[in-house]
Amino acid sequence: MKATKELLLKLQQLDDEIDSLVAEQEAIPEKKSELKQSLEEVTKRLEQAKQESVELAKRRKDLEIELESMDEKKMRFQTQLLQVKTNREYEALQHEITALEEHKSNLEDEILEALERSEILAGKIKEEEAKLKAETERVRQTEVALDARSKELDDMLAIKQDERMRLVSNLDAILLKRYERIRASKGGTAVTTVVNGACGGCFRRIPPHEMQNLKRDDRLITCEGCGRIIIWKPE
């Protein structure tokens, strides 16, 4: 019975190692997806800055064209001032010129703001391009490392699975089915040891008479609290 218990403990430890390797392997695609998302976010910021710069340049060009038309219109009004015959016409034209000057001033302010914004965007684009270059290289290196780790995990799993096959071949088929059933229902842990006088799986205190049965080491005992197989190992 002692040899059987040792085999069960080794099997549980081996399965824990396999579960850990599998979990790490299964997490790799998600890590790659996070890398891709990170790169997409940097790329998106750069594209947005470039698009804003293009739209701003177009807007500035439109403002400059409109400003030129204001100058032409003002010259026409000033020419007309020399031709008016009544005070009413003169005042009306003066009012138009004043409104035109105000509008022209607003256009000039907008053009100045657009120029200042363009300078800021140029700096931002340069900064985002540097970030994209750095992030692209980081992602590339990380993906290479993840691919290498994935291959390493495959090799380690193959070794562990082969070791498991050899180990379970020494276990009774009925006992193995019992182990697998408990393991499936208890989150991967079918066998545990006594820890500080309690079940290492559910931490239920083990009564003295049960502890004596465990120490006799002459049969398999399951925890009345969680149903796992409990094995006594002297501390």
Secondary structure as GFF3:
##gff-version 3
##sequence-region A 1 235
A	DSSP	alpha_helix	2	81	.	.	.	ID=ss1
A	DSSP	alpha_helix	87	168	.	.	.	ID=ss2
A	DSSP	alpha_helix	173	185	.	.	.	ID=ss3
A	DSSP	beta_strand	191	195	.	.	.	ID=ss4
A	DSSP	beta_strand	198	199	.	.	.	ID=ss5
A	DSSP	alpha_helix	208	216	.	.	.	ID=ss6
A	DSSP	beta_strand	221	222	.	.	.	ID=ss7
A	DSSP	beta_strand	229	231	.	.	.	ID=ss8
###
